[in-house]
Amino acid sequence: MYKIVVDSCGELPEELKQDGHFETVSLELEVDGCRIRDDETFNQPDFLRRVKESPKEPKSSCPSPEEYMSAYEGEAEHVYVVTLSAKLSGSYNSAVLGKNLYEEEHEGDRKQIYVFNSRSASIGETLIAMKVQEFEEEGLPFEEVVEKTENYIASQNTYFVLETLETLRKAGRLTNLKAFIANTLNIKPVMGSTDEGTICQLNQARGMNKALDKMVQAVIAKVTDSESRILAISHCNCPDRAQMVKEKIEKLAKFKKIIIINTAGVSSMYANDGGVIMAV
């Protein structure tokens, strides 16, 4: 038996939530002193309203090692954990500490636990979890599942386009002048993940549609084996925009499958209202 534990930045499609092999460990969000748990109770419209009205940046806190330890309990002999990039959150370190504590308390237990640093976020994590399940269902041994999944992570790329730069401005990562100029000129940055799991700017464009076009072009330029890969799109409160991106992709390349998911709490905080994320 196996279990796949994903922190709540990784959005799970409904079929995976009902699958029985998956478990989510929730982060918490905070906006102006209001703490919001990123679980099935998360209310995206209310959260986005609070973020828009607040002069301060929203913050997140990672799950405790004890919460991860609890997720490792059960009959599954193979436990795989997928977390936010270690460069973006303490979730990975917390999951590793939880693993160490669990193994200390269960000395001699046959359970094998491995924590993956996704070096991504959102549906990047989702795709990694799906890949783990694919390898497990093939009957591969634990060590081979880990090796093949790590190779997959090394080949994966994540991209996103922001509708608004307000969260970056509030976080002090963008000066008021730059934010003002960008908003005035309607400049939308095209962002991506680095090999280390940090965030970099790949391009920019005037207007959302042109920025999305540039993101699609970046995806097509990078992917080499599209027909064997699943592409995932997550959106923050903009399903029509996500569908438009899907149609743009389908005109340029054939993928094994394309899935669209609405962002949960942490991804909504990063992407903000109108943001679109892609991973492949």
C-alpha positions in Angstrom: 0.0 0.0 0.0 1.1 3.6 -0.6 0.1 7.1 0.4 0.9 10.4 -1.3 0.9 13.4 1.0 0.8 16.9 -0.7 0.9 20.2 1.1 -2.1 22.4 0.3 -0.3 24.5 -2.3 -0.7 21.5 -4.6 -4.3 21.6 -5.9 -5.8 18.1 -6.2 -8.5 17.4 -8.8 -11.7 16.0 -7.3 -11.0 12.5 -8.6 -7.7 12.4 -6.7 -9.3 13.8 -3.5 -11.7 10.8 -3.7 -8.9 8.3 -4.7 -8.0 7.2 -1.2 -4.2 7.3 -1.8 -3.9 11.1 -1.3 -3.8 13.2 1.8 -3.4 17.0 2.0 -1.5 18.8 4.8 -2.8 22.4 5.1 -0.8 25.6 5.3 -2.4 28.6 7.0 -2.9 32.1 5.5 -3.1 35.4 7.4 -4.6 38.7 6.2 -4.7 41.6 8.6 -4.7 39.3 11.6 -7.4 37.0 10.2 -6.1 33.4 10.0 -7.5 31.2 7.3 -6.8 27.5 6.9 -6.1 26.3 3.4 -8.4 23.3 3.4 -11.9 22.5 2.1 -13.2 25.5 4.1 -11.2 28.0 2.1 -13.4 30.7 0.6 -11.5 32.2 -2.4 -13.8 35.2 -3.1 -13.7 36.3 0.5 -9.9 35.8 0.7 -9.3 37.8 -2.5 -11.6 40.6 -1.1 -9.6 40.7 2.1 -6.3 40.8 0.2 -7.5 43.6 -2.0 -8.7 45.7 0.9 -5.6 45.2 3.1 -2.6 47.6 2.9 -0.4 44.7 4.1 0.8 41.6 2.2 -0.9 38.3 3.0 1.3 35.8 4.7 1.4 32.0 4.9 2.7 29.6 7.5 3.8 26.1 6.8 2.4 22.9 8.5 4.1 21.8 11.7 6.3 18.7 11.8 3.6 17.1 14.0 1.0 17.7 11.3 3.2 15.9 8.8 3.9 13.1 11.3 0.2 12.6 11.7 -0.2 12.3 7.9 2.5 9.6 7.8 0.4 7.3 10.1 -1.6 4.5 8.7 -1.1 1.2 7.0 0.7 2.4 3.9 4.2 1.0 3.7 5.3 3.6 1.1 4.7 7.2 1.9 5.7 9.9 -0.6 5.5 13.6 0.3 5.3 16.5 -2.2 5.9 20.0 -0.9 6.3 23.6 -2.1 9.7 24.5 -3.3 12.1 24.6 -0.3 13.3 28.0 -1.7 9.7 29.5 -1.2 8.4 27.9 2.0 9.4 26.0 5.1 7.0 23.3 4.2 9.7 21.0 2.9 11.9 21.3 6.0 8.9 20.7 8.2 8.0 17.6 6.3 11.6 16.3 6.5 11.7 17.0 10.3 8.3 15.2 10.6 9.8 12.2 8.8 12.8 12.1 11.1 10.7 12.4 14.2 8.3 9.7 12.9 11.2 7.3 12.3 12.6 7.9 15.8 9.3 7.1 17.4 8.7 4.1 15.2 12.0 2.4 15.2 11.9 -0.9 13.3 8.8 0.1 11.4 8.8 -1.1 7.8 7.3 2.1 6.5 9.5 4.0 4.0 9.0 7.7 3.7 10.5 10.1 1.1 10.0 13.9 0.9 10.2 15.5 -2.6 11.2 19.1 -2.9 9.0 20.0 -5.8 11.1 23.0 -6.7 7.7 24.3 -7.9 4.3 25.1 -6.5 0.6 24.8 -7.2 -0.1 22.4 -10.1 3.6 21.7 -10.4 3.1 19.7 -7.1 0.0 18.1 -8.5 1.7 16.7 -11.5 4.5 15.3 -9.3 2.0 13.6 -7.1 0.3 12.1 -10.2 3.6 10.9 -11.5 4.3 9.2 -8.2 1.0 7.4 -8.4 1.7 6.4 -12.0 5.0 4.7 -11.0 3.4 3.0 -7.9 0.6 1.6 -10.0 3.2 0.2 -12.4 4.4 -1.8 -9.4 7.9 -0.3 -9.2 9.9 -0.7 -6.0 10.0 2.3 -3.6 13.6 3.3 -4.6 12.8 3.3 -8.3 9.6 5.4 -7.8 11.8 7.9 -5.9 14.5 8.0 -8.6 12.1 8.3 -11.5 10.1 11.0 -9.8 13.2 13.0 -9.0 14.1 12.8 -12.7 10.6 14.0 -13.6 11.0 17.0 -11.2 14.3 17.9 -12.8 12.5 18.0 -16.2 9.5 20.0 -15.1 8.9 23.7 -15.6 6.4 26.0 -14.1 5.2 29.3 -15.5 2.8 32.0 -14.4 1.4 35.4 -15.4 0.1 37.9 -12.9 -2.9 40.2 -13.5 -1.8 42.5 -10.7 1.6 43.3 -9.0 0.0 44.5 -5.8 1.0 41.5 -3.7 4.6 41.9 -4.9 4.4 45.6 -4.0 3.0 45.0 -0.6 5.7 42.4 0.0 8.4 44.9 -0.7 9.6 43.0 -3.8 8.7 45.8 -6.1 9.0 49.5 -5.6 5.9 51.7 -5.6 7.4 53.5 -8.6 7.9 50.3 -10.6 4.4 49.1 -9.6 2.9 52.4 -10.7 4.7 52.3 -14.0 3.8 48.7 -14.7 0.1 49.3 -13.8 0.0 52.5 -15.8 1.5 50.9 -18.9 -0.5 47.7 -18.3 2.7 45.6 -18.2 2.3 42.0 -17.2 5.3 40.0 -16.2 5.8 36.4 -17.4 7.4 34.5 -14.6 8.9 31.0 -14.3 10.7 28.6 -12.0 14.4 28.1 -11.9 16.2 24.8 -11.6 16.7 25.6 -7.9 13.1 26.3 -7.3 13.2 30.1 -7.1 11.2 32.5 -9.3 12.5 34.5 -12.2 11.1 36.8 -14.8 11.2 35.3 -18.3 9.5 38.1 -20.2 6.8 40.8 -20.1 4.2 42.2 -22.3 1.7 45.0 -22.5 -1.7 43.5 -21.8 -2.8 40.2 -20.3 -3.5 38.4 -23.6 0.0 39.2 -25.0 1.6 38.1 -21.8 -0.3 34.8 -21.9 0.8 34.4 -25.5 4.4 34.8 -24.4 3.9 32.3 -21.6 2.5 29.8 -24.1 5.5 30.4 -26.4 7.8 29.8 -23.5 6.1 26.4 -22.8 6.3 25.3 -26.4 9.9 26.3 -26.8 10.9 24.3 -23.7 9.0 21.1 -23.9 10.4 18.3 -26.1 8.1 15.3 -25.5 4.7 16.9 -25.2 2.7 13.8 -26.4 3.9 11.8 -23.3 3.4 14.6 -20.8 0.4 16.0 -18.9 0.1 19.8 -18.9 -1.7 21.5 -16.0 -3.2 24.9 -15.8 -4.4 26.5 -12.6 -6.2 29.8 -12.4 -7.2 32.3 -9.7 -10.8 33.2 -10.3 -10.6 33.3 -14.1 -11.8 30.0 -15.7 -12.4 31.6 -19.1 -8.9 32.8 -19.2 -7.5 29.3 -18.3 -9.7 27.8 -21.0 -8.3 30.3 -23.6 -4.8 29.3 -22.6 -5.7 25.6 -23.0 -7.0 26.3 -26.5 -3.9 28.3 -27.5 -1.7 25.4 -26.3 -3.8 22.8 -28.2 -3.3 24.7 -31.5 0.5 24.5 -31.1 1.2 21.1 -29.6 -0.4 17.8 -28.7 -0.2 16.7 -25.0 -1.1 13.5 -23.4 -3.7 15.4 -21.3 -4.4 19.0 -20.3 -6.1 19.6 -16.9 -7.5 22.9 -15.5 -7.9 23.5 -11.7 -8.9 26.5 -9.7 -6.3 27.7 -7.2 -6.6 26.9 -3.6 -5.5 29.2 -0.8 -1.7 29.4 -1.0 -1.7 29.5 -4.8 -4.4 32.2 -4.7 -2.2 34.2 -2.5 0.8 34.0 -4.9 -1.2 34.2 -8.2 -3.7 36.8 -6.9 -7.0 37.5 -8.6 -6.7 36.8 -12.4 -3.4 35.0 -12.3 -2.7 31.9 -14.4 -0.2 29.2 -13.7 1.1 26.4 -16.0 3.3 23.4 -15.3 4.5 20.6 -17.6 
